[in-house]
Amino acid sequence: MISAGLLVVLIVSAFAAPWITGQNPYDLASLDLLNAELAPIWEADGQWLFLLGTGPQGRDMLAAILYGLRASIIIGAASVVVSLVVGAMLGLMAGYYGKWVDSVVMRVGDVLLSMPTMLIAILVTAVARQMLPSAWRDVGLMAVIVLAISISAWVQYARTVRAQTMVERDRGYVQAARLIGVPVHRILLRHILPNTTTPLLVAATLNFGLGILIEATLSFLGVGMPPEQPSLGTLIRVGNQFLFSGTWWIVVFPAVQLCLLVVSINVLGDWLRDALNFRLR
């Protein structure tokens, strides 16, 4: 319950950032280099206008963290939705039809699982950054990162749904639906898919945190979100250069925020796994 409450607070604060902070860190015209590297408010040279200090470009760290938190949450959630939809649909078809459909889907999944997820994400993101026109690069970069994370993440959902579908397709209610002429897509979506929601919900919650970590890693390596539109990973990468220069807050606060976000999601996912497992009740 504590982790769920913390997660709600983080999500609400991320999307309410324009009303919480007075600065838009994405608006470069609003930054003032004279305010660069100011200490947090409890330090001797801190200012009330910048509670958590400022970055090397004069960004308010609180505003940058909240906006970066929003970017990380959007990318993590979007990657879960995309991979969940693709994986569930492929898993339903593979489990229901079997034969060559099952073989093709599962072999593609095996190939993707044989390569590290991070390597695939780095390759896709780096290639797409070069192929996108300069006018679309910043706009389409978030979609590219979501695609890069989802390319291999759908396999887990497909395997989960496939296994459950192979069990449910021979049940009496599915056979009865076939006899009365119910279309296949309706059988899959309204009769079989609801019986797979429990494991999918747990997997989606845990993969939400994993997607945020992958995006943070990509941004830390320089192939994720750009410095003009920082996510938490970008803020950590920029702040890491100032770690031993005395301006510790530039890297510590984004890192703590990322840890709180991912830990709260993982604890909530573990609780859901136990709460939805009838054998543990």
Secondary structure, 3 states (H helix, E strand, C coil): CHHHHHHHHHHHHHHCHHHHCCCCCCCHHHCCHHHCCCCCCCCCCCECCECCCECCCCCEHHHHHHHHHHHHHHHHHHHHHHHHHHHHHHHHHHHHHCHHHHHHHHHHHHHHHCCCHHHHHHHHHHHHHHHCCHHHHHHHHHHHHHHHHHHHHHHHHHHHHHHHHHHHCCCHHHHHHHHCCCCHHHHHHHHHHHHHHHHHHHHHHHHHHHHHHHHHHHHHHCCCCCCCCCCHHHHHHHHHCCCCCCCCHHHHHHHHHHHHHHHHHHHHHHHHHHHCCHHHC
